Amino acid sequence: MRRRSGRSQPKNLGKLVPQVLEDLGIGGSARIMQLSAGWEAAVGVEIARHCRPLQFRGEVLDVEVESSVWCQQLKLQTPQLLKALSAALGDAAPQDLRFRLS
């Protein structure tokens, strides 16, 4: 009798977990928690003092900002912030940022 070779290949757990969380409907919450934990390290202490990540809308991160002056400043720094978040968070990083006043 021949053994069946229909087994699937092992999968990387780190790539599987986000998909399982999404399937359960808690992927956004887990992602924002991961982002919040690395927020200050990614954007810097000064910026982190004036804003905080709120939620993901697809690949766009809503960021709550304390003043219109900081909102304008952060809009100008969006490319640098996205690059820093990508370096710190890899695949969990947002693709764009949307700033709103608190």
N, CA, C and O atoms as a Tinker XYZ file with bonds, in Angstrom:
   408  protein
     1  N      0.836000   -1.171000    0.000000    73     2
     2  CA     0.000000    0.000000    0.000000    64     1     3
     3  C      0.889000    1.245000    0.000000    63     2     4     5
     4  O      1.841000    1.330000    0.775000    81     3
     5  N      0.583000    2.190000   -0.851000    73     3     6
     6  CA     1.364000    3.424000   -0.973000    64     5     7
     7  C      0.844000    4.486000   -0.023000    63     6     8     9
     8  O     -0.354000    4.594000    0.239000    81     7
     9  N      1.738000    5.222000    0.455000    73     7    10
    10  CA     1.401000    6.327000    1.350000    64     9    11
    11  C      1.006000    7.550000    0.519000    63    10    12    13
    12  O      1.654000    7.860000   -0.481000    81    11
    13  N     -0.038000    8.231000    0.927000    73    11    14
    14  CA    -0.483000    9.422000    0.200000    64    13    15
    15  C      0.455000   10.591000    0.481000    63    14    16    17
    16  O      0.888000   10.805000    1.613000    81    15
    17  N      0.743000   11.304000   -0.525000    73    15    18
    18  CA     1.624000   12.464000   -0.349000    64    17    19
    19  C      0.841000   13.767000   -0.463000    63    18    20    21
    20  O      1.388000   14.781000   -0.898000    81    19
    21  N     -0.416000   13.752000   -0.083000    73    19    22
    22  CA    -1.264000   14.923000   -0.197000    64    21    23
    23  C     -1.136000   15.900000    0.959000    63    22    24    25
    24  O     -1.956000   16.808000    1.096000    81    23
    25  N     -0.135000   15.729000    1.777000    73    23    26
    26  CA     0.053000   16.650000    2.901000    64    25    27
    27  C      0.477000   18.021000    2.412000    63    26    28    29
    28  O      1.221000   18.164000    1.441000    81    27
    29  N     -0.016000   19.008000    3.108000    73    27    30
    30  CA     0.408000   20.362000    2.760000    64    29    31
    31  C      1.742000   20.659000    3.442000    63    30    32    33
    32  O      2.116000   20.013000    4.421000    81    31
    33  N      2.421000   21.614000    2.922000    73    31    34
    34  CA     3.712000   22.015000    3.466000    64    33    35
    35  C      3.494000   22.821000    4.743000    63    34    36    37
    36  O      2.471000   23.493000    4.877000    81    35
    37  N      4.436000   22.766000    5.680000    73    35    38
    38  CA     4.316000   23.580000    6.896000    64    37    39
    39  C      4.286000   25.067000    6.543000    63    38    40    41
    40  O      4.913000   25.513000    5.582000    81    39
    41  N      3.544000   25.809000    7.343000    73    39    42
    42  CA     3.434000   27.249000    7.110000    64    41    43
    43  C      4.086000   28.011000    8.256000    63    42    44    45
    44  O      4.116000   27.546000    9.396000    81    43
    45  N      4.599000   29.174000    7.937000    73    43    46
    46  CA     5.206000   30.054000    8.928000    64    45    47
    47  C      4.111000   30.609000    9.836000    63    46    48    49
    48  O      3.174000   31.254000    9.364000    81    47
    49  N      4.234000   30.358000   11.133000    73    47    50
    50  CA     3.220000   30.783000   12.096000    64    49    51
    51  C      3.052000   32.298000   12.121000    63    50    52    53
    52  O      1.937000   32.798000   12.272000    81    51
    53  N      4.147000   33.023000   11.973000    73    51    54
    54  CA     4.086000   34.486000   11.977000    64    53    55
    55  C      3.250000   35.043000   10.844000    63    54    56    57
    56  O      2.688000   36.131000   10.972000    81    55
    57  N      3.155000   34.325000    9.742000    73    55    58
    58  CA     2.333000   34.770000    8.619000    64    57    59
    59  C      0.897000   34.273000    8.740000    63    58    60    61
    60  O     -0.020000   34.857000    8.163000    81    59
    61  N      0.709000   33.202000    9.486000    73    59    62
    62  CA    -0.622000   32.633000    9.655000    64    61    63
    63  C     -1.463000   33.387000   10.682000    63    62    64    65
    64  O     -2.666000   33.559000   10.489000    81    63
    65  N     -0.848000   33.832000   11.758000    73    63    66
    66  CA    -1.576000   34.458000   12.869000    64    65    67
    67  C     -2.378000   35.684000   12.415000    63    66    68    69
    68  O     -3.557000   35.778000   12.756000    81    67
    69  N     -1.800000   36.622000   11.665000    73    67    70
    70  CA    -2.602000   37.778000   11.245000    64    69    71
    71  C     -3.848000   37.382000   10.452000    63    70    72    73
    72  O     -4.905000   37.991000   10.613000    81    71
    73  N     -3.728000   36.375000    9.606000    73    71    74
    74  CA    -4.879000   35.938000    8.824000    64    73    75
    75  C     -5.957000   35.317000    9.711000    63    74    76    77
    76  O     -7.148000   35.550000    9.504000    81    75
    77  N     -5.535000   34.527000   10.697000    73    75    78
    78  CA    -6.489000   33.928000   11.639000    64    77    79
    79  C     -7.203000   35.024000   12.426000    63    78    80    81
    80  O     -8.418000   34.955000   12.615000    81    79
    81  N     -6.469000   36.030000   12.885000    73    79    82
    82  CA    -7.079000   37.139000   13.620000    64    81    83
    83  C     -8.080000   37.892000   12.751000    63    82    84    85
    84  O     -9.150000   38.273000   13.225000    81    83
    85  N     -7.741000   38.109000   11.485000    73    83    86
    86  CA    -8.664000   38.762000   10.553000    64    85    87
    87  C     -9.922000   37.925000   10.386000    63    86    88    89
    88  O    -11.033000   38.453000   10.407000    81    87
    89  N     -9.746000   36.618000   10.219000    73    87    90
    90  CA   -10.888000   35.724000   10.049000    64    89    91
    91  C    -11.802000   35.753000   11.269000    63    90    92    93
    92  O    -13.016000   35.592000   11.140000    81    91
    93  N    -11.228000   35.957000   12.446000    73    91    94
    94  CA   -12.010000   36.032000   13.685000    64    93    95
    95  C    -12.622000   37.417000   13.916000    63    94    96    97
    96  O    -13.428000   37.600000   14.829000    81    95
    97  N    -12.238000   38.379000   13.092000    73    95    98
    98  CA   -12.763000   39.730000   13.223000    64    97    99
    99  C    -12.043000   40.590000   14.243000    63    98   100   101
   100  O    -12.554000   41.639000   14.633000    81    99
   101  N    -10.871000   40.169000   14.682000    73    99   102
   102  CA   -10.125000   40.959000   15.672000    64   101   103
   103  C     -8.759000   41.386000   15.146000    63   102   104   105
   104  O     -7.903000   41.827000   15.914000    81   103
   105  N     -8.560000   41.259000   13.867000    73   103   106
   106  CA    -7.279000   41.619000   13.269000    64   105   107
   107  C     -6.934000   43.081000   13.441000    63   106   108   109
   108  O     -5.783000   43.417000   13.722000    81   107
   109  N     -7.921000   43.966000   13.274000    73   107   110
   110  CA    -7.674000   45.395000   13.430000    64   109   111
   111  C     -7.261000   45.754000   14.848000    63   110   112   113
   112  O     -6.370000   46.578000   15.055000    81   111
   113  N     -7.910000   45.133000   15.819000    73   111   114
   114  CA    -7.579000   45.398000   17.221000    64   113   115
   115  C     -6.171000   44.923000   17.556000    63   114   116   117
   116  O     -5.413000   45.619000   18.231000    81   115
   117  N     -5.833000   43.737000   17.081000    73   115   118
   118  CA    -4.494000   43.210000   17.338000    64   117   119
   119  C     -3.443000   44.065000   16.653000    63   118   120   121
   120  O     -2.369000   44.311000   17.202000    81   119
   121  N     -3.760000   44.512000   15.458000    73   119   122
   122  CA    -2.810000   45.327000   14.696000    64   121   123
   123  C     -2.578000   46.679000   15.357000    63   122   124   125
   124  O     -1.446000   47.159000   15.409000    81   123
   125  N     -3.648000   47.298000   15.864000    73   123   126
   126  CA    -3.483000   48.607000   16.510000    64   125   127
   127  C     -2.737000   48.453000   17.825000    63   126   128   129
   128  O     -1.992000   49.353000   18.214000    81   127
   129  N     -2.919000   47.334000   18.520000    73   127   130
   130  CA    -2.166000   47.098000   19.752000    64   129   131
   131  C     -0.681000   46.946000   19.450000    63   130   132   133
   132  O      0.163000   47.477000   20.172000    81   131
   133  N     -0.366000   46.222000   18.387000    73   131   134
   134  CA     1.030000   46.061000   17.994000    64   133   135
   135  C      1.626000   47.413000   17.604000    63   134   136   137
   136  O      2.754000   47.734000   17.976000    81   135
   137  N      0.875000   48.180000   16.871000    73   135   138
   138  CA     1.339000   49.500000   16.447000    64   137   139
   139  C      1.523000   50.431000   17.640000    63   138   140   141
   140  O      2.519000   51.152000   17.715000    81   139
   141  N      0.581000   50.423000   18.566000    73   139   142
   142  CA     0.670000   51.280000   19.744000    64   141   143
   143  C      1.910000   50.969000   20.570000    63   142   144   145
   144  O      2.547000   51.872000   21.112000    81   143
   145  N      2.245000   49.694000   20.663000    73   143   146
   146  CA     3.410000   49.291000   21.449000    64   145   147
   147  C      4.708000   49.840000   20.850000    63   146   148   149
   148  O      5.643000   50.146000   21.590000    81   147
   149  N      4.777000   49.966000   19.533000    73   147   150
   150  CA     5.990000   50.463000   18.890000    64   149   151
   151  C      5.900000   51.891000   18.398000    63   150   152   153
   152  O      6.813000   52.375000   17.728000    81   151
   153  N      4.807000   52.576000   18.722000    73   151   154
   154  CA     4.553000   53.923000   18.203000    64   153   155
   155  C      5.663000   54.913000   18.560000    63   154   156   157
   156  O      6.240000   55.543000   17.674000    81   155
   157  N      5.962000   55.052000   19.847000    73   155   158
   158  CA     6.954000   56.036000   20.288000    64   157   159
   159  C      8.332000   55.749000   19.697000    63   158   160   161
   160  O      9.032000   56.668000   19.275000    81   159
   161  N      8.717000   54.485000   19.668000    73   159   162
   162  CA    10.024000   54.121000   19.113000    64   161   163
   163  C     10.093000   54.441000   17.621000    63   162   164   165
   164  O     11.146000   54.823000   17.111000    81   163
   165  N      8.974000   54.286000   16.928000    73   163   166
   166  CA     8.968000   54.525000   15.483000    64   165   167
   167  C      8.932000   56.003000   15.123000    63   166   168   169
   168  O      9.677000   56.451000   14.252000    81   167
   169  N      8.064000   56.767000   15.796000    73   167   170
   170  CA     7.881000   58.173000   15.400000    64   169   171
   171  C      8.704000   59.149000   16.215000    63   170   172   173
   172  O      8.865000   60.304000   15.820000    81   171
   173  N      9.228000   58.702000   17.347000    73   171   174
   174  CA    10.022000   59.575000   18.205000    64   173   175
   175  C      9.196000   60.104000   19.374000    63   174   176   177
   176  O      7.971000   60.206000   19.302000    81   175
   177  N      9.895000   60.432000   20.437000    73   175   178
   178  CA     9.248000   60.864000   21.684000    64   177   179
   179  C      8.443000   62.147000   21.479000    63   178   180   181
   180  O      7.301000   62.238000   21.930000    81   179
   181  N      9.019000   63.125000   20.810000    73   179   182
   182  CA     8.359000   64.424000   20.640000    64   181   183
   183  C      7.041000   64.290000   19.884000    63   182   184   185
   184  O      6.026000   64.845000   20.306000    81   183
   185  N      7.049000   63.574000   18.793000    73   183   186
   186  CA     5.818000   63.393000   18.009000    64   185   187
   187  C      4.809000   62.569000   18.796000    63   186   188   189
   188  O      3.620000   62.890000   18.809000    81   187
   189  N      5.270000   61.514000   19.449000    73   187   190
   190  CA     4.371000   60.642000   20.216000    64   189   191
   191  C      3.662000   61.397000   21.346000    63   190   192   193
   192  O      2.562000   61.020000   21.750000    81   191
   193  N      4.287000   62.452000   21.852000    73   191   194
   194  CA     3.660000   63.256000   22.910000    64   193   195
   195  C      2.433000   64.025000   22.417000    63   194   196   197
   196  O      1.567000   64.397000   23.209000    81   195
   197  N      2.365000   64.257000   21.115000    73   195   198
   198  CA     1.313000   65.105000   20.566000    64   197   199
   199  C      0.270000   64.367000   19.740000    63   198   200   201
   200  O     -0.688000   64.975000   19.261000    81   199
   201  N      0.447000   63.073000   19.573000    73   199   202
   202  CA    -0.525000   62.312000   18.795000    64   201   203
   203  C     -0.482000   60.837000   19.188000    63   202   204   205
   204  O      0.467000   60.369000   19.817000    81   203
   205  N     -1.534000   60.123000   18.799000    73   203   206
   206  CA    -1.575000   58.692000   19.097000    64   205   207
   207  C     -2.365000   57.964000   18.013000    63   206   208   209
   208  O     -3.281000   58.533000   17.420000    81   207
   209  N     -2.015000   56.717000   17.758000    73   207   210
   210  CA    -2.761000   55.943000   16.755000    64   209   211
   211  C     -4.131000   55.563000   17.307000    63   210   212   213
   212  O     -4.257000   55.197000   18.476000    81   211
   213  N     -5.160000   55.652000   16.456000    73   211   214
   214  CA    -6.519000   55.339000   16.887000    64   213   215
   215  C     -7.024000   54.017000   16.335000    63   214   216   217
   216  O     -7.371000   53.103000   17.083000    81   215
   217  N     -7.058000   53.934000   15.007000    73   215   218
   218  CA    -7.624000   52.749000   14.370000    64   217   219
   219  C     -7.163000   52.638000   12.927000    63   218   220   221
   220  O     -6.719000   53.608000   12.312000    81   219
   221  N     -7.284000   51.432000   12.411000    73   219   222
   222  CA    -7.014000   51.193000   11.001000    64   221   223
   223  C     -8.320000   51.207000   10.233000    63   222   224   225
   224  O     -9.335000   50.682000   10.689000    81   223
   225  N     -8.275000   51.811000    9.074000    73   223   226
   226  CA    -9.360000   51.728000    8.090000    64   225   227
   227  C     -8.704000   51.144000    6.851000    63   226   228   229
   228  O     -8.194000   51.865000    5.994000    81   227
   229  N     -8.730000   49.833000    6.778000    73   227   230
   230  CA    -7.989000   49.160000    5.717000    64   229   231
   231  C     -6.509000   49.320000    6.001000    63   230   232   233
   232  O     -6.023000   48.879000    7.043000    81   231
   233  N     -5.797000   49.939000    5.097000    73   231   234
   234  CA    -4.359000   50.161000    5.262000    64   233   235
   235  C     -4.029000   51.586000    5.685000    63   234   236   237
   236  O     -2.864000   51.982000    5.712000    81   235
   237  N     -5.070000   52.359000    6.018000    73   235   238
   238  CA    -4.890000   53.751000    6.451000    64   237   239
   239  C     -5.038000   53.806000    7.972000    63   238   240   241
   240  O     -6.000000   53.284000    8.536000    81   239
   241  N     -4.076000   54.442000    8.616000    73   239   242
   242  CA    -4.111000   54.604000   10.067000    64   241   243
   243  C     -4.656000   55.980000   10.409000    63   242   244   245
   244  O     -4.135000   56.997000    9.953000    81   243
   245  N     -5.715000   56.002000   11.222000    73   243   246
   246  CA    -6.222000   57.263000   11.770000    64   245   247
   247  C     -5.374000   57.609000   12.985000    63   246   248   249
   248  O     -5.167000   56.779000   13.871000    81   247
   249  N     -4.884000   58.850000   13.015000    73   247   250
   250  CA    -4.037000   59.323000   14.108000    64   249   251
   251  C     -4.712000   60.528000   14.738000    63   250   252   253
   252  O     -5.052000   61.489000   14.048000    81   251
   253  N     -4.904000   60.475000   16.048000    73   251   254
   254  CA    -5.486000   61.592000   16.784000    64   253   255
   255  C     -4.379000   62.565000   17.167000    63   254   256   257
   256  O     -3.369000   62.170000   17.751000    81   255
   257  N     -4.574000   63.836000   16.835000    73   255   258
   258  CA    -3.557000   64.871000   17.053000    64   257   259
   259  C     -4.141000   65.943000   17.967000    63   258   260   261
   260  O     -5.322000   66.274000   17.868000    81   259
   261  N     -3.308000   66.485000   18.856000    73   259   262
   262  CA    -3.810000   67.412000   19.870000    64   261   263
   263  C     -4.094000   68.820000   19.385000    63   262   264   265
   264  O     -4.874000   69.525000   20.026000    81   263
   265  N     -3.497000   69.269000   18.279000    73   263   266
   266  CA    -3.741000   70.635000   17.818000    64   265   267
   267  C     -3.640000   70.711000   16.295000    63   266   268   269
   268  O     -3.071000   69.835000   15.643000    81   267
   269  N     -4.211000   71.786000   15.755000    73   267   270
   270  CA    -4.159000   71.971000   14.301000    64   269   271
   271  C     -2.729000   72.231000   13.825000    63   270   272   273
   272  O     -2.365000   71.860000   12.710000    81   271
   273  N     -1.932000   72.863000   14.665000    73   271   274
   274  CA    -0.533000   73.115000   14.310000    64   273   275
   275  C      0.211000   71.781000   14.142000    63   274   276   277
   276  O      0.938000   71.585000   13.168000    81   275
   277  N      0.018000   70.870000   15.105000    73   275   278
   278  CA     0.664000   69.559000   15.005000    64   277   279
   279  C      0.082000   68.750000   13.852000    63   278   280   281
   280  O      0.797000   67.986000   13.204000    81   279
   281  N     -1.187000   68.913000   13.600000    73   279   282
   282  CA    -1.822000   68.199000   12.490000    64   281   283
   283  C     -1.151000   68.604000   11.171000    63   282   284   285
   284  O     -0.809000   67.744000   10.359000    81   283
   285  N     -0.966000   69.882000   10.965000    73   283   286
   286  CA    -0.312000   70.373000    9.746000    64   285   287
   287  C      1.133000   69.893000    9.671000    63   286   288   289
   288  O      1.594000   69.466000    8.612000    81   287
   289  N      1.838000   69.963000   10.776000    73   287   290
   290  CA     3.238000   69.523000   10.826000    64   289   291
   291  C      3.359000   68.044000   10.454000    63   290   292   293
   292  O      4.241000   67.655000    9.688000    81   291
   293  N      2.472000   67.238000   11.003000    73   291   294
   294  CA     2.529000   65.792000   10.747000    64   293   295
   295  C      2.148000   65.449000    9.315000    63   294   296   297
   296  O      2.686000   64.505000    8.735000    81   295
   297  N      1.219000   66.214000    8.740000    73   295   298
   298  CA     0.874000   65.997000    7.329000    64   297   299
   299  C      2.101000   66.205000    6.447000    63   298   300   301
   300  O      2.322000   65.467000    5.487000    81   299
   301  N      2.891000   67.217000    6.784000    73   299   302
   302  CA     4.102000   67.479000    6.012000    64   301   303
   303  C      5.155000   66.381000    6.203000    63   302   304   305
   304  O      5.989000   66.158000    5.327000    81   303
   305  N      5.112000   65.714000    7.325000    73   303   306
   306  CA     6.089000   64.670000    7.637000    64   305   307
   307  C      5.595000   63.263000    7.299000    63   306   308   309
   308  O      6.268000   62.284000    7.621000    81   307
   309  N      4.441000   63.149000    6.662000    73   307   310
   310  CA     3.852000   61.833000    6.391000    64   309   311
   311  C      4.819000   60.859000    5.708000    63   310   312   313
   312  O      4.924000   59.720000    6.162000    81   311
   313  N      5.529000   61.244000    4.646000    73   311   314
   314  CA     6.433000   60.271000    4.018000    64   313   315
   315  C      7.498000   59.723000    4.976000    63   314   316   317
   316  O      7.789000   58.527000    4.976000    81   315
   317  N      8.069000   60.609000    5.787000    73   315   318
   318  CA     9.086000   60.169000    6.751000    64   317   319
   319  C      8.477000   59.275000    7.834000    63   318   320   321
   320  O      9.088000   58.291000    8.249000    81   319
   321  N      7.283000   59.619000    8.284000    73   319   322
   322  CA     6.615000   58.812000    9.310000    64   321   323
   323  C      6.280000   57.423000    8.782000    63   322   324   325
   324  O      6.474000   56.427000    9.478000    81   323
   325  N      5.781000   57.357000    7.559000    73   323   326
   326  CA     5.461000   56.055000    6.965000    64   325   327
   327  C      6.708000   55.193000    6.814000    63   326   328   329
   328  O      6.674000   53.984000    7.040000    81   327
   329  N      7.796000   55.827000    6.434000    73   327   330
   330  CA     9.057000   55.091000    6.289000    64   329   331
   331  C      9.523000   54.554000    7.647000    63   330   332   333
   332  O      9.955000   53.406000    7.747000    81   331
   333  N      9.436000   55.376000    8.676000    73   331   334
   334  CA     9.845000   54.959000   10.021000    64   333   335
   335  C      8.949000   53.842000   10.544000    63   334   336   337
   336  O      9.437000   52.888000   11.149000    81   335
   337  N      7.648000   53.952000   10.318000    73   335   338
   338  CA     6.716000   52.916000   10.761000    64   337   339
   339  C      6.952000   51.606000   10.013000    63   338   340   341
   340  O      6.863000   50.525000   10.596000    81   339
   341  N      7.248000   51.708000    8.745000    73   339   342
   342  CA     7.542000   50.510000    7.956000    64   341   343
   343  C      8.804000   49.819000    8.453000    63   342   344   345
   344  O      8.850000   48.592000    8.546000    81   343
   345  N      9.824000   50.603000    8.771000    73   343   346
   346  CA    11.072000   50.028000    9.273000    64   345   347
   347  C     10.863000   49.361000   10.635000    63   346   348   349
   348  O     11.459000   48.324000   10.924000    81   347
   349  N     10.016000   49.962000   11.461000    73   347   350
   350  CA     9.804000   49.438000   12.808000    64   349   351
   351  C      8.821000   48.273000   12.844000    63   350   352   353
   352  O      8.971000   47.362000   13.658000    81   351
   353  N      7.813000   48.296000   11.965000    73   351   354
   354  CA     6.710000   47.347000   12.075000    64   353   355
   355  C      6.576000   46.366000   10.922000    63   354   356   357
   356  O      5.789000   45.422000   10.998000    81   355
   357  N      7.330000   46.579000    9.867000    73   355   358
   358  CA     7.258000   45.657000    8.734000    64   357   359
   359  C      5.871000   45.612000    8.122000    63   358   360   361
   360  O      5.294000   46.651000    7.802000    81   359
   361  N      5.330000   44.403000    7.957000    73   359   362
   362  CA     4.028000   44.216000    7.312000    64   361   363
   363  C      2.866000   44.820000    8.092000    63   362   364   365
   364  O      1.806000   45.069000    7.518000    81   363
   365  N      3.043000   45.058000    9.378000    73   363   366
   366  CA     1.969000   45.625000   10.201000    64   365   367
   367  C      1.861000   47.144000   10.039000    63   366   368   369
   368  O      0.920000   47.751000   10.550000    81   367
   369  N      2.798000   47.752000    9.345000    73   367   370
   370  CA     2.813000   49.208000    9.191000    64   369   371
   371  C      1.695000   49.670000    8.254000    63   370   372   373
   372  O      1.339000   48.959000    7.314000    81   371
   373  N      1.145000   50.855000    8.508000    73   371   374
   374  CA     0.114000   51.405000    7.617000    64   373   375
   375  C      0.722000   51.854000    6.292000    63   374   376   377
   376  O      1.923000   52.104000    6.192000    81   375
   377  N     -0.126000   51.948000    5.292000    73   375   378
   378  CA     0.292000   52.429000    3.978000    64   377   379
   379  C      0.064000   53.934000    3.826000    63   378   380   381
   380  O      0.641000   54.580000    2.951000    81   379
   381  N     -0.789000   54.474000    4.697000    73   379   382
   382  CA    -1.054000   55.912000    4.668000    64   381   383
   383  C     -1.528000   56.341000    6.063000    63   382   384   385
   384  O     -1.906000   55.508000    6.887000    81   383
   385  N     -1.500000   57.638000    6.304000    73   383   386
   386  CA    -1.903000   58.198000    7.592000    64   385   387
   387  C     -2.997000   59.234000    7.365000    63   386   388   389
   388  O     -2.962000   59.978000    6.385000    81   387
   389  N     -3.957000   59.278000    8.264000    73   387   390
   390  CA    -4.996000   60.296000    8.238000    64   389   391
   391  C     -5.018000   60.933000    9.624000    63   390   392   393
   392  O     -5.224000   60.253000   10.629000    81   391
   393  N     -4.803000   62.245000    9.664000    73   391   394
   394  CA    -4.720000   62.954000   10.933000    64   393   395
   395  C     -6.036000   63.650000   11.227000    63   394   396   397
   396  O     -6.676000   64.217000   10.342000    81   395
   397  N     -6.430000   63.591000   12.518000    73   395   398
   398  CA    -7.627000   64.301000   12.926000    64   397   399
   399  C     -7.434000   64.867000   14.329000    63   398   400   401
   400  O     -6.723000   64.296000   15.157000    81   399
   401  N     -8.078000   65.990000   14.572000    73   399   402
   402  CA    -7.955000   66.655000   15.853000    64   401   403
   403  C     -8.714000   65.888000   16.936000    63   402   404   405
   404  O     -9.758000   65.287000   16.683000    81   403
   405  N     -8.160000   65.927000   18.144000    73   403   406
   406  CA    -8.817000   65.243000   19.273000    64   405   407
   407  C     -9.906000   66.104000   19.860000    63   406   408
   408  O    -10.567000   65.698000   20.815000    81   407
